[in-house]
Amino acid sequence: MNLKTCLFDLDGTLTDPKAGITGSIQYALEKLGQHVPSKDELESAIGPPLHETFLQQLNNDPDAAAQGVKYYRERFGTIGLFENEIYPGIHDCLSKIKEAGIKLYVATSKPHFYAKQIAEHFKFDHFFNHVHGSEMTGERQDKGELIKYIIETESLEAESTIMIGDRKHDIIGAKKNNLRTIGVTYGYGSREELTIAEADELVETPEGITPALLTPSS
């Protein structure tokens, strides 16, 4: 593979957002008068589109889910956004990939309004050509649609682009666009989830991403 471009998921791949995301979901459910699961019970909500999470929590009620998203953003936009930690080794990983002449883009289901602030706050924005995400109105929350948009907007070649992420949504969305994939098992998707989604390769640490990308077999 003549690798030219890498797309990176954000949550669970570049940063560990558990405290901010789960805390904001708890806040929203409490305001809605619903049962509030623990932060650990809400780990599965890290990665999938937010509206999908609230549909699951609120018996597939679209109106309640929409209100849940609004309440979530009340807290996430001011507090939860920065209740986050960049994974150790990510800065070094991104630096080596960029030094190899490969273009980097963030591809997250999170609204780009938030994603750009997170990248700037944790000082990894300069590694990326652009931070792509969904719109606040919900467009491009689906990973396949987002990746298609990035490929078209940035004039990328699918055969020389790879997607790196921790959930099945990253792998499935990439495959819809004929991209190779790396699943990272240090995030919130299990090895089983990523294997079933047919990730082309699995890595266990941020330090494992660089050799997976830059060795000839990749």
N, C-alpha and C positions, 0 to 999 in steps of 0.2 A: 504493500500500500504506500503510495506517494502522499504522505500526510502533509496537508497544508493548513488545516483548520481544526480547532478543538472547541466544542461547545460544552460548557460546564453547567450542570445544575447548581443551584445555590444551597437551599436548605438540605442538610444532611450530607452534602458533598464538599462545599467550601466552608460552611459554618454549621455549628450545632445550635439550632434555634429553639430547642425544646422549651426552655423557661418562658420565652416570649409568646410563642404560638399557643402552647397549652394553657398558659395563664390567661391569655386573651379569649380563648374558647370558653374557659371556666367563667370568666366575667360575663360573656354574652349569654351563656346558659342560665346563669344566676339571675340576670336581668329579665330573662324570659320566664322565670319561675320554674325552670326545668331541673331535673336531677343533674348534679354536677359531678362527673367522673373525676378521679384523681389524675394528676399530671401523667403518671405512668400509664394509666388506662387510655389516655389520649395520644399516646405516641404514634399510633397508626394514622393520625390526622396530619402528621408532618410529611409533606410531599404532595398528596393529592390536591386538586383544586378545592379552595375553601368552601364554595357553595356545595360541592359534593359532600364535604364533611358535615355541614349543617343539615343537609337533607337526611343523612344517616342518623344524626342525633335527634332529629325532630320528625320522625315517622314520615319522611318524604313529603312534608308539607312545604310547598314552594314559597308561600308567603312568610311562614315562620322562618324558613331558611334565609330568605332575603333580609329579614329583620335581624337575624343572628349575625349575618355578615356586617351589617351596620354597627351593631353593638361591639362586635369584635374589633372593628376598625377604630372605634372610640378609644379603646385602650391600646391597641397595637400601634397606632399612629403616633402616640406620645410616649408610651412606656415600653411596650413589648418589642418594638422595633430594635432596641439596643440591648434587650435581655438575650444576649447572643454571644457566642464565642467562635472565633475562627479556629479550625482544627490545627493542631501543631503539625508543622511540616508543609502546610499549604503554600505559604509565601515562597519557600525554597522550590517547591514543585513548579509553581507558576513561573518563577524566574528562569528555571532551567528550560522549560518548554518555550518560553518567549525568546530566550537566547538562541535556541535552535532554529529560529526563524518561522515558527508556527504562529498563526494568528489565533487569538483567543476571544471567545464571546461567552457571556453569561446567557443561559437559556433557562428561565425560571417561570413557573406558573404564578409566582407572586407578582403583584403589580410592579411595573418598572419604577414607578414613583417611589416605592419603598426599597426595591432592590438596589437602586443607584445610591440611596442614602446609606444603606448597609455597606456596600462596597467602598464608599468614600470613608465612612466611619472606621472601618477595620483596615483601611489603607491597602486594599488590593485592587482598587479601581484602575490604577495605572497599568496593570498587566493586560487589561482587556481593551480590545478595539471598541466594543460597545456592550452595554448591559441591556439585554432584551428581556421583557416580561410581558405579562398580560396588561390589559387596560382596567381601570377601576370599575368600568361598566361590565366587565366579564369577558370581553373578547380575548381570544387566544389563551384562555386558561388550559385548554386541552393541549398537551405537549406536542402531539402530532401537528396540530394547526400552527402552534408557535414555531416549531422547527421549520415547517414549510415557509412561513413568513420570513424567518431569518435567512434561509437559503435564497429566497427570491430578493429580499431587500439588500442583502450583502453580496449578491451575485456569487454565491459559493458553488463549488462542485461537490455533489454528494459523494462521489467516489473517492475524494481526498479529504473528507470531513468525518470526524468521529464525535460521538456523544458520550459524556461521562456523567453518571448519576447513580443515586442510591436506591431508587424505587422503580417498580415495574413500569410506571408511567413514562419514565425517561427512556427505557429500552424499547417499549412498544411504540412510542412516538417517533423515535429515531428510525426504527425498522419500517414504519409507514413511509418514510422518506428515503429509504435505501441507504442509511448510514450505518457504519460499524459502531459497536458500542463497547464500553467498559462499565461494568457494574462495580460499585465500591461497597464493600460489606461493613465498613466502619460506621455507616450512616444508619438509616432507619428501615431500610429494606433488608430482609434476611437473605442469606445465601440461597435458600430454597426459592424465594420469590423471584430473585434475579435469574436463577437457573431456569425456572419455568418460563420466564419471559424471554429466554434464549439470548442472554447477554453473550457477546462474543468472547469476553474475557472477564475474569473477576480479580480484583485486587483487595487486599485486606487493610492497607494503610495508605495515607497520602503519599508516603515515600515510594510506594509501589507503582504509582501512576506513571512517573517519568520513565522508568525502564520499560514499562508496558507499551508506552507510546514510541519511544525512541530506538528500541532494538529493531533490527531488520525484520524479524518475524511479524511485527505488528503492522 
